[in-house]
Amino acid sequence: MDEKYILVERSPTAEEYQKLREAVGWGNVDFEATEVGLHNSLFSVCIIYNYRNNVIGCGRLVGDGGIYFYIQDVIVLPEFQGKGIGKRIMASIMDYLKACAPPNAFVGLMAAKGVSKFYERYDFMERPADAPGMFKIWKK
């Protein structure tokens, strides 16, 4: 990937996170709740656009750290989509899971409409229409 996009292992700030959510049409949640949620993530990464020093993407892993892991908030600003940034975020999250998730842990996510194919490359499977979401049983 282009060196102008720098991956850092950290949570976005509440301000950065809310800007990302707004840019992709997800709206915002309470600021204080956002700070608590981001702080309680198991693992987070941000992609920083080196030329502007702005966070242009992020991804988080939440859960109990043992039985359940959920991929949350894989967000890339629309003007930076299609440049491999989402793949880089997911690669980092998957590396964390390889290192930390025990065998048979449940790894879930809720894919935004129209992006399920993106997650299938990481072996996630769509759930039936009457049970929305995607899941993966982690195999080490």
N, C-alpha and C positions, 0 to 999 in steps of 0.2 A: 504494500500500500504506500501511497505517496507520503513522504516524510512530513508534509505540512499538516498531517492529521496525527496527533499524538494521543495515544491511549494512556490514561492514568487510572490507577486503582484508587478510586475515592467516590464518595457519593457526590452528586451535584448539590449545590446549595439549594435551599428552598426557592430562591429567586431564579436560579438557572433552571431548576426542574419545572417551575410554573411556566417559564418562557417556552420551554420545549413542549409541554403539554398543550399550551395555547396554540402554538404554531402548527400542530398536527390535528387541531380541532377537538381535543379531549377535554377542554375546559379546565378549570382549576378547582382544587379542594382547599379547605381551610389551611391557612398558612402555618399555624402552630401544629396542626395535625400532620402537615407535610413534613415539618422539621422532625417530629417524633418518628414518623414512618421511615424517613430517609436514614435517621440515626440507627434505627433498629434493623436495617438490612443486614443480611448475612455477608453479602459481597456486592460491591458496586464498581462500575467503571464509567468513566467519562471519556469522550473523544473531544479533544481541544483542537480547534483550527489555529495553527501556529501563527498565521499572519495577522490574526485579529485577537488572539488569546481568548477566544470565546468558546464555551461549551456548545458543541453542535450536535451531540448525541450522548446517550447514556443507556445503561442497562443495569438491572438489579436482580439479585436473587434473595428471596425471602423464604421464611419457613422456620421449622424447629431445629434445623441443623442435624437431624438424625434420620427421621422417617420421611419427612415431607420437605420438598424444595419446590418453590414456584418461581418461574422466571417472570419478572415484571418489568414494565416500562422500558422496553427496547424501543427507544425513540431516536429518530434522526430528523433534523430539520429538513423540510421538503427540498430546499435548494441544494442539499448535499446528498440526497438519496440517489441510489444507483452508482455510487462510487466505491462500494465495498465496505462502507463504514458499519452497516448493520452486521455484516459477516464478521467483521473484526470484533465487534461487541460480543456476538454470540460465541466466537472462538474463545474469548477470554472467560466467559461464563462456563462454557463446556470444560475448559481446562480446570477451573475451580472445582467443578463437579467431579472430574476425574480424580482430583487430589483429595477431595473431602467427603464425597457422598458414599455411604456404605452400600454394599450389594443389596439389591432389591429395594432401594429407596424409591419413592414415588417422586417424579419430577413432572410438574404440570405447568401449564401456561394457558392464558386466554389470548388467542390471536385476534388482532383487529380484522375486521371484515376484508376479505380479499387477499390476505397474506399468509394463509395456511401453507402454501407451497414453500414459502421461505423456510419454515420450521421443519418441513418434511425432510430436508437435506440433513437435518440433525437427528433423524429417526423418530421424530414426534409423529403421532398418528391422530387424525381427526376422530373425535368421538361421534357417536350417532346424533342425529338432529335433535332427539329428545333429551340428550345429555351433552349440551354444548361445551366446547373447550377442546383441549388437546392434552395428551398425557404421554409419559414415557416411564417405563419401569427401568431404573438405572441398573445396568449390568457392569460390573467392574472387571 
